[in-house]
């Protein structure tokens, strides 16, 4: 009876693990959807990405809010951006996506912070 219980519990544990792995098989680039907030974590910072419109790898109305470990925030806004699968380290990294934002407006802790022509960063699932 004790052996049977151990086998059944082991089987349940393995089933639970395999289901979790199957759900994370979705490429990170597919997580960015129009009208939804997507949470990411990269290099110790938390990112929330919101996109108004997505057509393939082209994005419109992009807002990225970054929360740093210190608790300070920075918001990047752009009318246009593009997505690429992978990361700066590996183009085949399906758990990451590179976002290239153009004509970016920056707001730091609720205060205007200026503009930059372009910024690229990779986000990890």
C-alpha positions as CSV (number, residue, x, y, z in Angstrom):
1,X,0.0,0.0,0.0
2,X,2.8,2.4,0.9
3,X,4.6,1.7,-2.4
4,X,1.4,2.2,-4.4
5,X,0.8,5.6,-2.7
6,X,4.3,6.7,-3.5
7,X,3.9,5.6,-7.2
8,X,0.6,7.5,-7.5
9,X,1.9,10.6,-5.8
10,X,5.0,10.6,-8.1
11,X,2.8,10.2,-11.1
12,X,0.7,13.2,-10.1
13,X,3.8,15.3,-9.5
14,X,5.1,14.4,-12.9
15,X,1.8,15.2,-14.6
16,X,1.7,18.6,-12.9
17,X,5.2,19.4,-14.1
18,X,4.5,18.3,-17.7
19,X,1.4,20.5,-17.9
20,X,3.3,23.5,-16.7
21,X,6.0,23.0,-19.3
22,X,3.4,22.7,-22.0
23,X,1.7,26.0,-21.1
24,X,5.0,27.9,-21.3
25,X,5.7,26.6,-24.8
26,X,4.1,29.7,-26.4
27,X,6.7,32.1,-27.9
28,X,7.1,35.3,-26.0
29,X,6.4,37.4,-29.1
30,X,2.8,36.1,-29.0
31,X,2.2,37.4,-25.5
32,X,2.1,41.1,-26.7
33,X,-1.5,41.7,-27.7
34,X,-3.4,44.8,-28.6
35,X,-5.6,46.2,-25.7
36,X,-3.9,44.1,-23.0
37,X,-1.2,44.8,-20.5
38,X,1.7,42.3,-20.6
39,X,4.1,42.0,-17.6
40,X,7.8,41.2,-18.1
41,X,10.9,41.0,-16.0
42,X,14.3,41.9,-17.3
43,X,17.6,42.8,-15.7
44,X,16.0,43.2,-12.3
45,X,13.3,45.6,-13.5
46,X,9.6,45.0,-14.0
47,X,8.0,46.1,-17.2
48,X,4.3,46.5,-18.2
49,X,3.7,46.8,-21.9
50,X,0.5,48.1,-23.3
51,X,-0.2,48.2,-27.1
52,X,-3.2,49.9,-28.7
53,X,-2.9,48.1,-32.1
54,X,-0.8,45.2,-33.4
55,X,-0.4,44.1,-37.0
56,X,2.2,41.3,-37.2
57,X,5.4,42.7,-35.7
58,X,4.2,46.4,-36.1
59,X,2.8,48.1,-33.0
60,X,0.9,51.3,-32.5
61,X,0.2,53.3,-29.3
62,X,2.8,51.7,-27.2
63,X,3.3,52.5,-23.5
64,X,6.0,50.7,-21.5
65,X,6.1,51.4,-17.7
66,X,9.3,50.3,-16.0
67,X,9.5,49.9,-12.2
68,X,13.0,49.8,-10.9
69,X,14.1,47.9,-7.7
70,X,14.3,51.3,-5.9
71,X,10.5,51.7,-6.6
72,X,11.0,54.6,-9.1
73,X,9.1,54.4,-12.3
74,X,9.7,55.5,-15.9
75,X,7.1,55.5,-18.7
76,X,8.1,55.3,-22.3
77,X,5.4,56.2,-24.9
78,X,5.6,55.9,-28.6
79,X,3.2,56.0,-31.6
80,X,5.1,53.2,-33.3
81,X,7.3,50.3,-32.4
82,X,8.3,46.9,-33.8
83,X,8.8,43.5,-32.2
84,X,11.5,40.9,-33.1
85,X,11.7,37.4,-31.6
86,X,14.7,36.6,-29.4
87,X,17.0,38.6,-27.3
88,X,20.3,40.5,-27.8
89,X,22.1,37.4,-26.7
90,X,20.2,34.9,-28.8
91,X,17.9,35.4,-31.8
92,X,16.5,31.9,-31.2
93,X,15.5,32.7,-27.5
94,X,11.7,32.0,-27.7
95,X,11.2,33.3,-24.1
96,X,12.3,36.8,-25.1
97,X,11.3,39.6,-27.4
98,X,13.1,42.7,-28.6
99,X,11.1,45.9,-28.8
100,X,12.3,48.8,-31.0
101,X,10.5,52.0,-30.1
102,X,10.7,55.2,-32.3
103,X,10.2,58.9,-31.2
104,X,9.9,58.0,-27.6
105,X,8.5,60.3,-24.9
106,X,9.8,59.7,-21.4
107,X,8.1,60.4,-18.1
108,X,10.1,59.7,-14.9
109,X,8.1,59.4,-11.7
110,X,5.2,61.3,-13.2
111,X,7.3,64.2,-14.5
112,X,8.2,64.9,-18.1
113,X,11.7,63.6,-18.9
114,X,12.2,64.5,-22.6
115,X,12.2,62.5,-25.8
116,X,14.6,60.2,-27.6
117,X,14.6,59.1,-31.3
118,X,14.9,55.4,-30.6
119,X,15.3,52.8,-27.9
120,X,15.6,49.1,-28.1
121,X,15.4,46.6,-25.2
122,X,14.7,43.0,-24.8
123,X,12.0,41.6,-22.5
124,X,12.1,38.1,-20.9
125,X,9.0,36.0,-20.1
